[in-house]
Amino acid sequence: MRSLHLAIALFFFFVGGHSYGQEPSNDCTELVELLDHGKYKSAYRQLIVNGEYSCGNYRYAEVLKWNGRYEEALEVLQGMKSDEAAELRQELENSLGIGKKAELYSIRAFGKDDSTSKTIFAHLGAPILMRTEQIETSFFPRKTVEKKTFFDFSGADSVFFKEFNREFAQVQETHRVQFSAGWITNDSILYYTAFYQAPLASMRYHTDFAIYTWDGKKHKLLSWIGNDGVYAHPTITKDGWLIFSSNREGGFGGMDLWKINLSTEAGKPMNLGEIVNSEFDEFNPAEAGDSLYFVTNDPNRSIGGEDVLLLHDGSSTNPGKPLNSESDDFNPYTVNGDLAFINTDRLYPDSLDLIVKVKPFKSRLLFDIIHGEVNNDEIAAGEKVELLDSEGKLLDYTYLNQNGRFTFTSIKGLENYTISFAEAVLNEGDKVLLFDKNYGLMEELEVDKSGQARFELLTPEDYYLEKQINQDESILSVDIAGMLSSSNKGPQKGVEIFLQDSEGNTIAKAFTNEEGEFVFEQVRPDEAYSFESAVVDMNSEIRIFNQNGEVIESIIPTGSGELVYVRLKDSDKIITISNEKNVTVKVAVEDKFNLPPIYFQRNEFVMSDRAGSVLDELISILKGNGHVSIILAGHTDSKGKAQYNLMLSEKRIQSVKQYLIKHGIESERITGQGYGETRLVNKCSDGVECSEEEHAENRRIEVQFKSKK
């Protein structure tokens, strides 16, 4: 059942399916119906059993999207030029951009997960399960079925709650009340959402869902509520505001979030504004310190269905996966200022809303995609594959495809998991292989006697970075050197540090030495980077050094605990370039890149045959970026006479320039100068004894980029 989590009777509310843009063929009608009812995993199973492309590329891409496999869906859409394909492509790109944050939220099953009950919880100081005997699939304007609700006060056994249980069981029985999500206590007064079909004697009541109070003796409709709409989902902030959802006049459309000061209830509710509200529905507010969690079904801000959003510092953001999913995720519940629980129907879209525990974790622990393969030919396509947590509770499930492969999305690292096959029987000793998103082998698991494969998932860096050198092979690369220290601990030695680019991708790792120093060599140039480490706290500081060992910047954690190094300041003239590997990088006009050694004959300025391959990479960059020109600078070591070295470096620069022109680069795009030994990068000046390696550091050709005039 889709979009019933508002749990309020909106006479104008229409619960529809997805817009597909074309009429399905008879063979695909069932597939579309599955998608319409949010049964995305069942839709995927039907396709892989019948053939992934049996309903066409568009349908297959759509099913992949609703199963969280965005990049695969984009690949399937390649070459499709229809309007519906373009719209789906835009939705996929929007989903890929959601949740790129330093901190994400993991989920774990909680509460009763039988498929015959509906569970929601209330803001009563502990999760309260509301279990309904019968769930009808009829849509709004109003369900007509009679329901009885049972309250399970696990962890909330005070006298007040016992009396509450007794009172509301009686009210439910005699006054035909439909209770909704939205419960909170304040000074032993219960605020709750309900629709009284047979109101209590002498009680002013509302003709639809509204917010009532109960002080242990009397039920009361809030005095300022009129019959101008639905009022639901109350939450009370620490500074005395009641925040609620309503479709009253003056909003942006649908259900909006509003607030009113409890000390002046006679006042007029205030809309929380367009930062929160939209033409769609916003509801389920929950305060968390200075922030506010809430839920929206705005398709422009959600991954799919209903998502939990965070309002903080004047902006609202989607925390992304795994907190949210393609299904409905709602009812955020906070404990001591932190998000602690939500409801979701991602596992049982047609029967059960589960309560799941929520816990923050660093984004570098997230696996966007994990592929698996079973080496047992007897298992047929469409067999169910379950992912269980360390307690054996179901986290996710999918189905084997025709190649015996399966895929899970948004999995947190540094956890223990079990892969189980619900119906298929695996033999002890069968192998289950796990791959990263590029199908690099991560783990080879062995099935145990119970027919399950158990494993401890490490971090993406443990699998990826150990297989590659930090260094970027492009000639356009930079070194980032620094020192990690703490105001109360001093230099931090032996610490593993990860470097992330401005998109949040981990691109390198390093360890600090005895003095807390580290260096990331030859990494891709970017506008900004962030540092991640398990030991970094709010007392940490990272100092960034230039190539001369001078401190150029000191970085301290932001309010969210991030250590961000902005390499290219706003005042820099930033140039965006595609390197020779067609990867986009950002450089400044002040950046100097050392070309790999260009070999000349000894004391000559004529290039050897080996030099061409080095310059061919530079030629590739210049041909692919017609908007830039270059400045070349030639340098020598201090061997020989200074005047001779100056002349030699100048002639070598001219030789390089002629080579570039010969291979199609316009002469006006190239300027250059030789500097001889006047700009050494180390101590090796005349009269100083140095090794050959140290002298070699000074023999270099630098290139700078500037925008072509």
Sequence and secondary structure as in RCSB ss.txt:
>XXXX:A:sequence
MRSLHLAIALFFFFVGGHSYGQEPSNDCTELVELLDHGKYKSAYRQLIVNGEYSCGNYRYAEVLKWNGRYEEALE
VLQGMKSDEAAELRQELENSLGIGKKAELYSIRAFGKDDSTSKTIFAHLGAPILMRTEQIETSFFPRKTVEKKTF
FDFSGADSVFFKEFNREFAQVQETHRVQFSAGWITNDSILYYTAFYQAPLASMRYHTDFAIYTWDGKKHKLLSWI
GNDGVYAHPTITKDGWLIFSSNREGGFGGMDLWKINLSTEAGKPMNLGEIVNSEFDEFNPAEAGDSLYFVTNDPN
RSIGGEDVLLLHDGSSTNPGKPLNSESDDFNPYTVNGDLAFINTDRLYPDSLDLIVKVKPFKSRLLFDIIHGEVN
NDEIAAGEKVELLDSEGKLLDYTYLNQNGRFTFTSIKGLENYTISFAEAVLNEGDKVLLFDKNYGLMEELEVDKS
GQARFELLTPEDYYLEKQINQDESILSVDIAGMLSSSNKGPQKGVEIFLQDSEGNTIAKAFTNEEGEFVFEQVRP
DEAYSFESAVVDMNSEIRIFNQNGEVIESIIPTGSGELVYVRLKDSDKIITISNEKNVTVKVAVEDKFNLPPIYF
QRNEFVMSDRAGSVLDELISILKGNGHVSIILAGHTDSKGKAQYNLMLSEKRIQSVKQYLIKHGIESERITGQGY
GETRLVNKCSDGVECSEEEHAENRRIEVQFKSKK
>XXXX:A:secstr
  S TT S  TT        SS   GGGHHHHHHHHTT HHHHHHHHHHH TTTTHHHHHHHHHHHTT HHHHHH
HHTT  SHHHHHHHHHHHHHHTTT SSEEEEEEEES   TT      BSSS  EEEES      TT       EE
EE TT  SHHHHHHHHHHHHHHHHH EEEEEEEEEETTEEEEEEEESS  TT    SSSEEEEE SS EEE TT 
 SSS EEEEEE TTSEEEEEE  TTSSSSSEEEEEEGGGTTS  EE  TTT  SS EEEEEEETTEEEEEE  TT
T SSSSEEEEEETTEEE   TTTS SS EEEEEEETTEEEEEEE SS TTT  EEEEEEEEEGGGEEEEEEEEE 
 TTS TT EEEEE TTS EEEEEE  TTSEEEEEEEESSEEEEEEESS    TT EEEEE TT  EEEEEE  TT
S EEEEE  HHHHHGGGS S   SSS EEEEEEEEETTTEE  S EEEEE TTS EEEEEE  TTSEEEEEEE  
 SEEEEE TT  TTEEEEEE TTS EEEEE   TTS EEEESS TTS EEEEE TTS EEEEETT  EE     B
 TT  SB TTHHHHHHHHHHHHHH TTEEEEEEEE  SSS HHHHHHHHHHHHHHHHHHHHHTT  GGGEEEEE 
TTTT SSS  TT    HHHHHHHSEEEEEEEE  
